[in-house]
Amino acid sequence: MANEIRIGIIGGSGLYQMEGLTQVEEIEINTPFGKPSDAYRVGVLEGRRVAFLARHNRNHTILPTELNFRSNIYGFKKLGVEWILSASAVGSLKEELQPLDIVLPDQFYDRTKTRVSTFFGDGLVAHVSFAHPICAQLSDVIQQAGRDADVPIKRGGTYLCIEGPQFSTIAESNTYRSWGADLIGMTNVQEAKLAREAELCYTTMALVTDYDCWHPQHDAVTVFDVVENLKKNSANAQKIIRAAVKRLPIERTCKCGHSLQHAIMTDLKRVPEATKSKLDVIIGKYL
């Protein structure tokens, strides 16, 4: 068993512990962007070394808007992670995506308002490609893991990310449906953007908990409903994660690992030394 930690897992609401994780040690990481949501729980899962992070803290003390997305992704990068498997609760905007379904979306629509979604700035400009925001190679692994675990997975769709913490109004929900969005959540788009900048493979398992509020029989989403469905879905999500970890790591044939190669606009000789130092974990191989 290799000692490298190449696989990262982000557990969302209701998924704050990773069942089957052994030889656990907790690693606190300080980053130039502040502290991550929690200590990384590093251990062995299905014979592989992995790093697990509770997105909202294991005590669920962090709002979606308060999440320090940069420090969370930076911490994974610092640990040597190449693959990030994310799981999060979502609402469904389509009749056919039912509560308790597990979906692998392949597109995002960002409706957040106040969040920092880049590592860059402070004298360094980069524009990564984000047309295809999810790593298709990693999604293939997770889809096959679903078959291994005998857990159905639906592939494809657009995840619309809102600011929160309030759930949508009916007018908003119906507008998002008219745009063709499939799922609604509050966290994943910043993770995907930052993972791409950090040259990490990222995909998310969207755990459908409710029909948002557009559905005439489900027009008042409550935390109780969400949590109850999460409890039912988390066992299947963990089965898929364990089966996916068995299949990883593999050779990365996707473009994620060199997404910065043609993205940096600034002459690196002109970048302030403080910025170079801060982002060495991200851009070091290009300096």
N, C-alpha and C positions, 0 to 999 in steps of 0.2 A: 504493500500500500504506500503510495507516494505521500510525502509529508506536505506537499503544496496544498494550499486552499484555493482551488480554482472554481468552486461552485458556491454561489451565494443564494440565500433564500430570504425573501422578504415576506413575513407573515402579516396579513392585514387584520382588520377587525375580527375578533373571535378566534384568531389563529396565532396565539402568542407563544405557544410552545410547540416544538417539533417532536412528535412522538417517534420513538426509536433512536433518538440522538444519544449516543453514549460517549464516554471519555470526554465529558464536557468541561471546557474551561471558558471563563468569561474574560473577554479582552476589551478593555476601555481604550478607545482611540480618540485622541484630540486631533482636530483638523484645522487648517487655516480658516475654515468657515464656521467653527464652533463644534459643539459636541453632537454626535449622532443621537437618534431617538433613544437608544439604550446601549448597553454593552452588547458586543457581538458574542453570541454563544457558539463557540467553535468546538466541533466534535466530530465523531465518526457516524455516518449514516450510510447503511448498505455498503460498508467497506470503503467509502470515500470520505475524505476530509471536507467538511462544509462549514460555512459561516452562516448563522441564522440571526436575523434582526427582526425584532418586533416593531413594526412600522410606527405605531402610536404609543410605544413604550408598553412593557408587559402589564402595566397597571392602567392602560388606556387613559393617559393623562394629557395627550397632545392632540389638539384640533388639526384637521387637514390643513388649514391655512398656516398653522404654527409649525408644521413639519419642516425640519431643516434638511430639505432634499439634497442639497449640495454635500453636506457633511455625511449623510447616509451613503451616497454613492461613492464619494471620495474614500470613505472608510473601507468599503469593499475593494476598491482599486488598490488601496495601500496594503491590504491583506493578500493581494495577488489574484483576486477573483477575476475570472473571464466570463462566466455565465451567471446571469441573475434570473432566478425563477421567482416571480412575484405572484401572490395570491391576494385578492381583495374582494370585498362585497360590492355588488352593483345592483342597480334597479334595471328592469327590463322595459324597453320602449317598443317591443314587438310582441304580439300575441303568442307567436310560436316559440319565443324564448321564455320559458316558464320558470317560476321559482323552483330552486334546487337544481336547475341546469348549470353546467359548467361550460364556459365559452372561452375560446381563444380569439379575441379580437385582433384585427390586423391593421386598423386605422384609429386615429385619434382626432378629436375636435376639441380645441382648447377654449373653454369659456371662463377660465380663471382670470382674476383681475389684479391681484396684488403680489404675485409670487415671482421670485427670482428663478429663472429656468436655465441659467448658463453659468459655467465656471469662468467665462471670459469677461474682459473689461480691464480696467486699470492699465491701459497701454497695450493690450493685446486683443486683436480682433480675429475671430474665427467664425465661419458659417458652415456647419456640417449639413450634409444632405439628410433630409428627414421625410422624403416622399414615402418611404416604406419604413415606418417607425418601429416595427417589431422585427426581431430577428427570425426569419423564416426557417432557418436551420434549427434553431432552438424550439420553435413551435412544432416542427416535424418530430423532434425528440419527445416533446410532451404529448403530442397526439398519439404516438406509438406507445408511450407509457400508459396512456389511458386504456389502450387495448390490452396491454400486459396486465393491468390492474382490473380489467373488466369493468371500467367506469366510462360511460359514454361522455364524449366531448364533442361540442359543436365548434366548428372552425370558421372563422371569419366574422366580419362586422365592425362597426364603428363605435368606439367608446367615447362618449362625450363627457368631458371633465368640467364640473362646475366648482365654484369657489366654496360653497357651503358656509357654515355647517348646517344651515337650514336645508331641508328637502325642497324640491321644486314646487311652484304653484301649478295648478292645472293648466293655466295658459302657457307657462313655460314648457311644461311637459309635452303638450300638444304641438307647440312650435318645434321642439326638438324632433318629435316624430315626423313632422312635415318635412324636415331637413333630411330625413332618411337615417338618422342615428338609430343604433340598435340597443346600446347600453348606456347607463349613466352612473358616474361615480365621482369621487372627489380627490383622487390621489395620483393616478398612474401616469398622466401625461408628463409631469415634471421628471419623474423617475426615468421615463423612456428617453426624454431629451438629454438628460445629464448622462445616462448610461451611454448614449451614442457619442457624446463629447468625450467620454472617458474610454471609448473604444471597447466597451463591454457589450456582450450579447444580452438582450433583454426580451423577455416576453412575460405576459401576465395571464394568469388563470382568473377569469371573472366568474365569481360565485354569485349566481342570481338569487337574490333574497326576496324580491317583491316586484310588482308591476309599476313602480314609481307611483304616480297618482292619477295618470290619464285613464286608467282602466275603471269603468263604472262600478265594478265590484271591489275595487282596491283603491279608493280615492283618498284614503287617509293613512299614509305610511306611518308606522310607529316603530320606535327602537325595539320594542318587545317583539314585533313581528320579524324584524330584521335579525335579531339575535337568535330567535328560535330556529329560523331557517339556516342561519350560519352554523349552529350546532349540528344540524343534520348534514350540512354540506361539508363541514371541515374534515370529517373522517374520510370521505372520498377524495378530497383535495390532498390530504396527506398520503393516501395510497398512491396517487398519481405522482406526487413529488418524490416519494421513495423509489418508484419505478423509473422515473426520469433520472434520478441520481445514479441508479444502477447503470444507465446507458451513457453517462457522462464521466469524465470529460472525453471529448472526441476531437479530432482535428478540425479546426475552424476553417471552413471553406467559404464562409460568408464574407461580407465586406466590413463587418463591424470592427474588426481588429485593426483596420487602418483607415478609419473614417476621418481622421484628422490630416491624412497625408496631403490632400489638396485643399484643405479647408482653412488653413491659417493664412490670413491676408497680410498681417504685419511682418515686416522684415524683423526676424528674430534678433538681429543685432541692435534694433531700436527699442526692444522691449525692456522696461525697467527691471533691474536686477531683483527687486522685491517681488515683482510679479512672476518672474522666472522661478524664483525660489518657492513661492506659494504654490505654483502649478507644476512643479517638477515631477510629481507623481503622474500627472496627466500628460505633459508634453515633453518629458525628459528625453525620450528617444529621438526627438526632433531637434534638440539643442546641439 
